[in-house]
Amino acid sequence: NRVALAGIALTPASSPETPTTGEKHVGFVHDTNMSFSKYAVKQPEDVYSILQPYVDSHITHVFFGTGVGTYSPLYDSPVFGWHGQEQQEFKADHRARTAGVMRMLMKTGLDPLAMAVEYAHAHGLQLWANHRISKNHEHDFRHDYPGGRFLIEHRDKLVLERSGEPHRQTIVSHAYPEIREVTVQMLVDQARYGVDGLYIDFLRKGPLVGWEPKSVMDFTDRHGFDPHQSRIDGFDRMWSEHLCTYPTQLLRDLRVALEPVEQELGRRVRIATNVLGGWHFAHGIPACMTEGHDPFTWA
């Protein structure tokens, strides 16, 4: 089992006038599902062989994927169990192979997230939990695993277009408190593994909020008019700022929920996110805010 990493190290030209540089950090987003399925993980030690190439490299931070779909965890989740624990049939072959790896590990009493944290820390790496917050497909709505049953139960909470049709990405909306609560619980559970931080991937699919009844009602209550019925100067900015309130509330709820874990660990659990690139401005706000991402407020 081998993973090839290639890169270029840029070294400043030797000169007494060369400014000193601070500590460097290089992160690598690790797709655990695809690694498990493609690199023939057949015994527990193979999990370590997947991480070994990062040791003695320029990589300092590994953002370790914690799920196949958002609700198919690659760790023993108190909320959703683990990928392949119940489900036997899969639409994609790589998901079936990863389920086989998970069964092999769990049968021997090993949790891959715990293994990754232990190995990374023993070799001088930071291990962050990489949570893809909205990685759902239509074929994930199934009755044969906990995450699928959760999706079916909340199918009425999909992100909607302005027309009222479900968004093409098949995303459950974080306008609803019960969806945010589950996301927070999963992230808190991952933090308990002793990871160095939580890396929340907002870009795997988006947006997290749209024109759902809850979102429209909240906007109407806040501004005094139905966004479906009225178009006024500045509306686009008002709507974007409204969408941002839900991911912002999610992160605020998460920070509060992490306090007991931080007391147990004796340190603060760091949180990192990614947002849309292309920092062009539209309607006086950065483009990322049109997807509900407000890093200025988050910071």
Disulfide bonds with the S-S distance in Angstrom:
none
